[in-house]
């Protein structure tokens, strides 16, 4: 198949290179000349494990190329994927579809012969209808089938998710597209990855419903963590106890500082706004959004409480700045609000992240950066683990204690056991687990 992927950001680049790896001929198109020049030179604009090598291999094979020329790419394609950004629109929180619609107008002028146009971007219900209307209005002679094919990629594991998906959702209202999309995904279909064909609007809603449900699951266990702290229970054991129930499942039941990233915050908000527009409000999702927004600053206040209630004049080391490990993505990262809360309290913040510091410098003001975890901890009154990078799972506590002003570790991801940390002379605070003053630990004492 000859595939054009318009948009060479996270979704477009990962999807494009994986399609090329399946054996299709793929051109990734972007109007950012600097980005395309960098990709041609082998420089990858995002951090995603395995992506750089996969791009290099497929460029070398001739199956993957990069371009800024929409006309020549579109006219020669069997399938055109739209994979541009749909950020939250300023002012009202709706998804900003201006990039999607601009691409629809541009490709409409250059389509030749029957072409399947696929919306890969995350878009609200009814967007496919509007994309089709725009194409037909711009070029009444265009012979197209507009399809919805949402992505379900986890940053940090995107290549694995693309090649071994739980399901492939394809929404179409023109049955001619069924055979084409089956051929696009044939390598996965032969490996028995489920192809779920639905109507276009159903497919669009599946993506939002999936992200909203997962966000709600994270928020639920975070609220349980707060209750655990009050009653002296252990949220990790609660998570395991309910996660072993097959109806619930264990994934996304890890208490922490709240969700962030490029998907959950904007997609939950867009779903809530769409539901309001249709006079069918989604109260659970609206509440999820509110709780998560409040939680991030609450985690900053938790750090302040652990330090003694006042951080003015104190130095706090923050380990992990990205919203999750194995990515350099800072979008809506909990670290942003946590650091702002500490700064509002008068603290000096030193940050370290294995991949995210360059991006962090663009969104967080007034902090210094270290070369490693121990550099960040130098002279610190507390160390806070915000993102659970593997580099932070085996810290040398003797070395850490030797460089800190005060041995206090605040673990917002629960990656350590209390006894392990306390044994090295640290004070230790975690999320949703008993302390020596409450619950189970108090009774044992």
C-alpha positions in Angstrom: 0.0 0.0 0.0 1.1 3.6 -0.6 0.4 5.5 2.5 0.8 9.2 3.3 0.9 10.2 7.0 0.2 13.9 7.4 1.6 15.1 10.7 5.0 13.8 11.9 4.5 14.3 15.6 4.2 11.5 18.1 1.3 9.6 16.6 2.1 10.3 13.0 5.8 9.3 13.3 5.3 6.2 15.3 2.4 5.0 13.1 4.2 5.8 9.9 7.4 4.0 10.8 5.4 0.9 12.0 3.4 0.8 8.8 6.7 1.0 6.9 8.0 -1.8 9.0 5.0 -3.9 7.9 6.1 -3.5 4.3 4.0 -0.5 3.1 5.5 2.4 1.3 5.1 5.4 3.7 5.7 9.1 3.4 5.5 11.2 6.5 4.5 14.7 5.7 4.8 17.8 7.9 4.7 21.6 7.2 7.6 22.1 9.7 10.6 22.2 7.4 13.0 22.1 10.3 11.4 18.9 11.6 11.5 17.2 8.2 15.1 18.2 7.6 16.0 16.7 11.0 14.2 13.5 10.3 15.9 13.2 7.0 19.2 13.6 8.8 18.2 10.9 11.3 17.4 13.1 14.2 14.2 12.1 16.1 12.2 15.0 17.6 10.8 12.9 20.4 12.1 10.3 22.8 10.5 6.9 22.4 12.4 3.7 23.1 13.3 1.9 19.9 12.0 4.6 17.6 15.3 6.0 16.3 16.6 2.6 15.2 13.3 1.6 13.6 13.2 4.9 11.6 16.8 4.4 10.5 16.1 0.8 9.4 13.1 1.7 7.3 14.6 4.7 5.7 17.5 2.5 4.7 15.1 0.0 3.2 13.4 2.7 1.1 10.0 2.1 2.6 10.0 5.3 4.8 10.6 8.8 3.6 9.8 12.4 4.7 8.4 15.3 2.8 6.9 18.8 3.1 5.1 18.4 -0.3 1.5 17.5 0.3 0.4 17.6 -3.4 2.8 15.0 -4.8 2.4 12.7 -1.8 -1.4 12.8 -1.7 -1.9 12.3 -5.4 0.1 9.1 -5.4 -1.5 7.5 -2.2 -4.0 4.8 -1.7 -4.5 5.8 1.9 -4.0 9.2 3.6 -3.8 9.4 7.4 -4.5 12.7 9.2 -2.4 12.6 12.4 -2.1 16.3 13.4 -2.6 17.7 16.9 -6.0 18.3 18.5 -5.0 20.3 21.6 -7.6 21.8 24.0 -8.9 25.0 22.5 -8.2 28.1 24.6 -11.2 29.5 26.4 -13.6 26.6 26.3 -11.7 23.3 26.5 -13.1 21.9 23.3 -10.7 20.0 21.0 -9.1 22.4 18.6 -9.9 20.9 15.2 -8.5 23.7 13.0 -5.4 21.6 12.0 -7.6 18.6 11.0 -9.9 20.7 8.9 -7.0 22.6 7.3 -5.5 19.3 6.2 -8.8 18.1 4.9 -9.0 21.2 2.7 -5.5 20.8 1.4 -5.6 17.1 0.6 -9.0 17.5 -1.2 -7.4 19.6 -3.9 -4.9 16.9 -4.8 -6.7 13.6 -4.5 -6.7 11.4 -7.6 -8.8 8.3 -8.0 -10.5 6.5 -5.1 -8.7 7.3 -1.9 -9.3 6.4 1.8 -8.8 9.3 4.1 -8.3 8.2 7.7 -8.5 10.3 10.8 -5.8 9.1 13.2 -5.9 12.1 15.4 -8.1 12.0 18.5 -11.3 13.9 17.5 -14.8 14.4 18.9 -17.8 12.6 17.6 -18.9 13.9 14.2 -15.5 15.1 13.1 -15.4 12.5 10.3 -18.7 13.9 9.0 -17.2 17.4 8.8 -13.9 16.2 7.2 -16.0 14.4 4.5 -18.1 17.6 4.0 -15.0 19.8 3.7 -13.4 17.4 1.1 -16.6 17.2 -1.0 -17.2 21.0 -0.8 -13.6 21.7 -1.7 -13.4 19.2 -4.5 -16.8 17.8 -5.6 -15.1 15.3 -7.9 -13.1 13.7 -5.1 -13.8 10.0 -4.7 -13.1 9.4 -1.0 -14.1 7.2 1.9 -13.5 8.9 5.2 -12.6 6.6 8.0 -11.9 6.9 11.8 -9.0 4.8 13.1 -8.0 6.1 16.6 -4.7 5.2 18.1 -4.2 3.6 21.5 -0.5 4.1 22.0 1.1 4.5 25.4 4.1 6.8 25.4 7.2 4.8 26.3 5.7 1.6 24.8 4.2 2.9 21.6 6.0 0.6 19.2 5.0 -2.5 21.1 1.4 -1.2 21.4 1.2 -0.6 17.7 2.6 -4.0 16.7 0.8 -6.0 19.4 -2.5 -4.1 19.9 -5.4 -5.2 22.1 -7.6 -4.2 19.2 -7.7 -2.1 16.1 -10.8 0.1 15.8 -11.9 1.1 12.4 -15.0 3.3 11.9 -16.5 3.6 8.4 -19.7 4.5 6.7 -18.5 3.6 3.2 -18.0 -0.2 2.9 -15.4 0.3 0.1 -12.9 1.3 2.8 -13.3 -2.1 4.7 -11.1 -4.0 2.2 -8.5 -1.2 2.1 -8.2 -0.9 5.8 -8.0 -4.7 6.2 -5.1 -4.7 3.8 -3.4 -1.8 5.7 -3.5 -3.9 8.9 -3.1 -7.3 7.3 0.2 -8.1 9.1 -1.5 -7.6 12.4 -4.7 -9.3 11.3 -2.8 -12.4 10.3 -1.4 -12.4 13.9 -5.0 -12.4 15.1 -5.1 -8.8 16.4 -8.8 -8.1 16.6 -10.1 -5.8 13.9 -13.2 -4.1 15.2 -15.3 -2.5 12.5 -17.9 0.0 13.7 -19.7 3.1 12.4 -17.5 6.2 12.1 -19.1 8.0 15.0 -18.9 5.0 17.3 -15.2 4.7 16.6 -14.6 8.3 17.5 -16.4 7.9 20.8 -14.6 4.6 21.6 -11.3 6.5 21.8 -12.6 9.1 24.2 -14.5 6.6 26.3 -11.4 4.5 26.7 -9.2 7.3 27.8 -11.9 8.7 30.1 -12.4 5.3 31.8 -8.7 4.9 32.4 -8.4 8.4 33.8 -11.4 7.7 36.1 -9.7 4.5 37.3 -6.5 6.4 38.2 -8.5 9.0 40.0 -10.5 6.4 41.9 -7.4 4.7 43.3 -5.9 8.1 44.2 -8.9 8.9 46.2 -8.7 5.5 47.9 -5.0 6.3 48.7 -6.1 9.5 50.6 -8.7 7.4 52.5 -6.0 4.8 53.3 -3.8 7.4 54.8 -6.7 8.5 57.1 -7.7 5.0 58.3 -4.3 3.3 58.3 -4.8 1.0 55.4 -2.3 0.2 52.5 -3.4 1.4 49.1 -1.1 -1.0 47.3 -2.7 -4.0 49.0 -6.1 -2.4 48.3 -5.1 -2.2 44.6 -4.0 -5.8 44.5 -7.1 -6.9 46.4 -9.5 -5.3 43.9 -7.3 -5.7 40.8 -7.3 -9.5 41.1 -11.1 -9.3 40.4 -11.3 -10.0 36.7 -14.1 -7.5 36.3 -11.8 -4.8 37.5 -8.2 -5.7 36.5 -4.9 -4.5 38.0 -3.8 -1.9 35.4 -4.1 1.8 36.1 -4.6 1.1 39.8 -1.3 2.7 41.0 -1.7 5.6 43.4 0.3 8.7 42.6 0.3 12.4 42.0 -2.4 12.3 39.3 -2.4 11.7 35.5 -0.9 14.0 32.9 0.4 13.7 29.4 -0.9 14.5 25.9 -4.1 12.4 26.0 -5.9 12.0 29.3 -6.2 15.7 30.3 -7.3 17.1 26.9 -9.4 14.0 26.0 -11.4 13.9 29.2 -12.1 17.6 28.9 -13.1 17.3 25.2 -15.5 14.5 26.0 -17.1 16.5 28.8 -17.5 19.5 26.5 -19.0 17.3 23.7 -21.4 15.7 26.2 -22.5 19.1 27.4 -23.1 20.2 23.8 -25.4 17.2 23.3 -27.2 17.9 26.6 -26.0 14.5 28.0 -23.4 15.5 30.7 -20.9 13.0 31.9 -20.8 13.8 35.6 -18.3 11.1 36.5 -15.8 12.4 34.0 -16.3 16.0 35.0 -15.6 15.1 38.6 -12.5 13.1 37.5 -11.1 16.2 35.8 -11.7 18.3 38.9 -10.2 15.8 41.3 -7.1 15.3 39.1 -6.5 19.0 38.7 -6.7 19.5 42.5 -4.5 16.5 43.3 -1.4 17.9 41.6 -1.2 20.9 43.9 -2.3 18.7 46.8 0.8 16.6 46.2 2.9 19.8 46.5 1.2 20.6 49.8 2.0 17.0 50.9 5.6 17.6 50.3 5.5 20.8 52.3 3.8 19.0 55.2 6.4 16.3 55.1 9.2 18.9 55.3 7.6 20.3 58.5 4.9 22.7 57.1 7.3 25.4 55.8 9.6 25.2 52.8 10.7 28.8 52.7 14.4 29.0 52.3 14.7 25.3 51.9 16.0 23.3 48.9 13.9 20.5 47.4 15.2 18.0 44.9 12.6 16.8 42.4 13.5 13.5 40.6 11.4 13.0 37.5 9.8 15.8 35.6 8.0 14.1 32.7 4.5 12.9 33.2 5.6 9.3 33.0 8.9 7.4 32.5 10.4 6.5 29.0 9.2 9.8 27.4 10.4 13.4 27.2 6.8 14.6 27.2 6.1 17.4 29.8 2.5 18.1 28.8 0.3 18.4 31.9 3.0 16.6 34.0 2.2 16.6 37.7 5.7 17.8 38.3 4.7 21.2 36.9 2.1 21.9 39.6 4.1 20.3 42.4 7.1 22.5 41.6 4.9 25.6 41.3 3.4 24.9 44.7 6.8 24.5 46.3 8.0 27.7 44.7 4.9 29.5 45.9 5.9 28.4 49.4 9.4 29.9 49.0 11.4 26.7 48.2 14.4 26.5 45.9 13.9 23.5 43.5 16.6 21.5 41.8 15.3 19.1 39.2 16.6 16.0 37.4 15.0 13.9 34.7 16.8 11.4 32.4 15.1 12.7 29.2 12.8 15.6 30.0 14.9 18.5 31.2 15.1 20.3 27.8 11.3 20.3 27.5 10.9 21.1 31.2 12.9 24.3 30.7 10.2 25.5 28.3 7.3 25.1 30.8 8.8 25.5 34.3 10.5 28.7 35.3 12.9 29.4 38.1 14.4 25.9 38.8 17.9 24.6 38.4 18.8 21.3 36.8 21.3 18.7 37.9 23.2 16.0 35.9 22.0 13.1 38.0 19.9 12.3 41.1 22.8 12.8 43.5 23.6 16.2 42.0 20.0 17.3 42.5 20.1 16.1 46.1 23.3 18.0 46.9 22.5 20.1 50.0 18.7 19.4 49.7 16.3 19.4 52.6 14.2 16.7 50.9 14.2 14.5 47.8 10.9 14.0 46.0 10.3 11.2 43.5 7.6 12.4 41.1 8.2 10.2 38.1 9.1 6.5 38.4 12.1 6.2 36.1 14.0 3.0 36.5 17.1 5.1 37.4 15.3 6.0 40.6 14.4 2.5 41.7 17.8 1.6 43.0 19.2 4.7 44.5 22.4 4.4 46.6 20.9 5.6 49.9 24.3 5.9 51.7 25.5 8.2 48.9 22.2 10.0 48.8 22.2 10.7 52.5 25.8 11.8 52.5 25.1 14.7 50.1 21.7 15.8 51.5 21.3 18.5 54.2 18.5 16.4 55.8 17.7 12.8 55.0 14.0 13.0 53.9 12.6 11.0 51.0 9.1 11.7 49.7 8.1 8.9 47.3 5.0 10.0 45.4 5.1 6.8 43.3 5.5 4.2 46.1 8.5 2.6 44.4 10.2 1.9 47.8 9.4 0.0 50.9 9.4 2.0 54.1 11.6 -0.3 56.1 14.2 -0.3 53.3 14.4 3.5 53.3 14.2 4.0 57.1 16.9 1.4 57.6 19.4 3.8 56.0 18.5 6.6 58.4 15.9 8.5 56.2 12.5 9.8 57.1 10.1 8.5 54.5 6.7 9.6 53.2 4.7 7.8 50.5 1.2 7.8 49.1 -1.7 5.9 50.7 0.4 3.6 53.0 0.5 3.4 56.8 3.0 5.5 58.8 4.3 4.5 62.2 1.7 6.8 63.7 -1.4 5.3 62.1 -3.1 2.0 61.3 -1.3 -1.3 60.9 2.2 0.0 61.6 1.1 1.7 64.8 -0.5 -1.5 66.0 2.6 -3.5 65.3 4.7 -1.0 67.2 
